Amino acid sequence: MGYLAKMKGDSRRIIEDTPFIEKLKNSSWAWLGSSLAIGLCAYLSSRFFEPWDTALIIGSFGASAVLVYGVIDSPLSQPKNLVGGHMLSGVIGVACFLLLGTGWAAAALAVSFSIVAMILTNTVHPPGGATALIAIIGGGQVHQLGFWYVLAPAGLGAVVLLIVALLVNNLARDRRYPQYWF
């Protein structure tokens, strides 16, 4: 197959072939889980973290919620990927910030090294790339955390998402989370 021909894609549509009632059920559970998890992170952040000039919620958790509550069967949604992807990418993002500052090279290398590290450790979680990027572009509040950023918000916030996922994703008889732990 030629280089340009690869870009055509195919006609496979996984989600569109799902019956509407199944999409409605899945989206309802995804709504409940994401509302509770993001709401809990935001509440805990405002109540316990922001008074100390830190946070428990970062933008990449919105994308994690899509995966962990909306596509629970995906390998990218499993606990090892969720927590490991955010924490590993957090370490890389902070290291790039400390070594390279906030410029374009730091941003590019933080994301690209995070992708490589997640692939090599089997912890691929696409929002992890955003967690690494936030370590670069997140501003003073994030920069002052240094490597503490890896624990909170990246690690602890991901654990909150995981706990809510375990509770909510297993309420319905036809939903099971996780598929595996490691």
CORSUL-V469438 format. One record per residue. N is the residue number from 1. RES is the residue in three letters. PSI is psi in radians with two decimals (* if undefined). D_CENTER is the distance of its C-alpha to the mean C-alpha in Angstrom with 2 decimals. Layout:
{{N:RES:PSI:D_CENTER} {N:RES:PSI:D_CENTER}}
//
This chain:
{{1:MET:2.31:33.94} {2:GLY:2.81:34.24} {3:TYR:-0.91:31.55} {4:LEU:-0.55:31.65} {5:ALA:-0.51:32.08} {6:LYS:-0.46:28.64} {7:MET:-0.13:27.18} {8:LYS:-0.53:28.82} {9:GLY:-2.89:26.32} {10:ASP:-3.02:27.68} {11:SER:0.19:28.14} {12:ARG:2.22:25.75} {13:ARG:1.75:23.85} {14:ILE:-0.96:21.89} {15:ILE:-0.68:20.75} {16:GLU:-0.40:24.02} {17:ASP:-0.12:26.11} {18:THR:2.36:24.73} {19:PRO:2.56:27.34} {20:PHE:-0.72:26.77} {21:ILE:-0.62:27.16} {22:GLU:-0.70:24.35} {23:LYS:-0.69:22.05} {24:LEU:-0.77:23.28} {25:LYS:-0.88:22.62} {26:ASN:-0.75:19.08} {27:SER:-0.55:18.31} {28:SER:-0.79:20.06} {29:TRP:-0.67:18.04} {30:ALA:-0.70:14.75} {31:TRP:-0.83:16.33} {32:LEU:-0.88:17.42} {33:GLY:-0.81:14.25} {34:SER:-0.64:12.12} {35:SER:-0.81:15.22} {36:LEU:-0.80:15.72} {37:ALA:-0.87:12.32} {38:ILE:-0.68:11.78} {39:GLY:-0.75:15.54} {40:LEU:-0.77:15.67} {41:CYS:-0.77:13.24} {42:ALA:-0.74:15.33} {43:TYR:-0.90:18.52} {44:LEU:-0.65:18.01} {45:SER:-0.87:17.06} {46:SER:-0.58:20.23} {47:ARG:-0.74:22.39} {48:PHE:-0.43:21.75} {49:PHE:-0.77:19.77} {50:GLU:-0.57:21.05} {51:PRO:-0.34:24.65} {52:TRP:0.36:23.89} {53:ASP:0.70:22.44} {54:THR:-3.01:18.85} {55:ALA:2.85:15.85} {56:LEU:0.04:13.31} {57:ILE:2.35:11.12} {58:ILE:2.76:9.49} {59:GLY:-0.56:8.88} {60:SER:-0.31:5.34} {61:PHE:-0.44:4.99} {62:GLY:-0.75:7.23} {63:ALA:-0.62:5.58} {64:SER:-0.68:3.40} {65:ALA:-0.67:7.04} {66:VAL:-0.79:8.62} {67:LEU:-0.88:7.74} {68:VAL:-0.44:8.35} {69:TYR:-0.40:11.33} {70:GLY:-0.50:12.58} {71:VAL:1.10:12.51} {72:ILE:-0.31:12.90} {73:ASP:-0.23:15.13} {74:SER:2.44:12.94} {75:PRO:-0.48:12.66} {76:LEU:-0.23:9.09} {77:SER:-0.09:8.46} {78:GLN:2.73:10.64} {79:PRO:-0.79:10.57} {80:LYS:-0.70:11.35} {81:ASN:-0.75:8.52} {82:LEU:-1.03:5.87} {83:VAL:-0.83:8.02} {84:GLY:-0.73:9.70} {85:GLY:-0.76:7.27} {86:HIS:-0.78:6.17} {87:MET:-0.76:9.88} {88:LEU:-0.78:11.48} {89:SER:-0.57:10.08} {90:GLY:-0.77:11.10} {91:VAL:-0.81:14.46} {92:ILE:-0.74:15.00} {93:GLY:-0.79:14.22} {94:VAL:-0.74:16.62} {95:ALA:-0.76:19.12} {96:CYS:-0.68:19.26} {97:PHE:-0.82:19.80} {98:LEU:-0.60:22.50} {99:LEU:-0.61:24.19} {100:LEU:-0.13:23.97} {101:GLY:-2.52:23.37} {102:THR:0.25:21.72} {103:GLY:-3.14:23.31} {104:TRP:-0.65:22.28} {105:ALA:-0.71:22.59} {106:ALA:-0.77:20.23} {107:ALA:-0.83:17.52} {108:ALA:-0.77:18.28} {109:LEU:-0.62:18.54} {110:ALA:-0.83:15.41} {111:VAL:-0.83:13.29} {112:SER:-0.69:15.80} {113:PHE:-0.59:16.24} {114:SER:-0.74:12.56} {115:ILE:-0.84:12.76} {116:VAL:-0.82:16.02} {117:ALA:-0.72:15.02} {118:MET:-0.68:12.16} {119:ILE:-0.81:14.82} {120:LEU:-0.48:17.51} {121:THR:0.11:15.86} {122:ASN:0.71:14.57} {123:THR:0.58:10.98} {124:VAL:2.11:9.63} {125:HIS:1.75:5.96} {126:PRO:-0.66:6.39} {127:PRO:-0.30:3.74} {128:GLY:-0.60:5.32} {129:GLY:-0.67:8.32} {130:ALA:-0.61:7.88} {131:THR:-0.72:7.56} {132:ALA:-0.75:10.71} {133:LEU:-0.69:12.26} {134:ILE:-0.59:12.04} {135:ALA:-0.45:13.96} {136:ILE:-0.84:16.58} {137:ILE:0.07:16.94} {138:GLY:-0.15:15.97} {139:GLY:-3.06:19.66} {140:GLY:-0.70:21.88} {141:GLN:-0.67:20.01} {142:VAL:-0.77:17.10} {143:HIS:-0.64:19.65} {144:GLN:-0.35:21.89} {145:LEU:-0.49:19.40} {146:GLY:-2.40:19.66} {147:PHE:-0.18:18.12} {148:TRP:-0.43:17.73} {149:TYR:-0.56:14.54} {150:VAL:-0.70:13.06} {151:LEU:-0.87:14.26} {152:ALA:2.06:13.76} {153:PRO:-0.40:11.67} {154:ALA:-0.97:8.94} {155:GLY:-0.93:10.32} {156:LEU:-0.71:12.10} {157:GLY:-0.72:9.65} {158:ALA:-0.63:7.30} {159:VAL:-0.67:10.80} {160:VAL:-0.81:11.74} {161:LEU:-0.69:9.14} {162:LEU:-0.80:10.50} {163:ILE:-0.79:14.01} {164:VAL:-0.68:13.97} {165:ALA:-0.73:12.72} {166:LEU:-0.71:15.61} {167:LEU:-0.85:18.01} {168:VAL:-0.77:17.42} {169:ASN:-0.21:16.61} {170:ASN:0.10:19.83} {171:LEU:-0.71:22.13} {172:ALA:2.52:23.23} {173:ARG:-0.55:25.50} {174:ASP:0.22:23.96} {175:ARG:2.39:20.30} {176:ARG:2.19:19.27} {177:TYR:2.32:16.09} {178:PRO:2.95:15.34} {179:GLN:-0.56:17.19} {180:TYR:2.79:17.28} {181:TRP:-0.75:16.14} {182:PHE:*:16.93}}
//
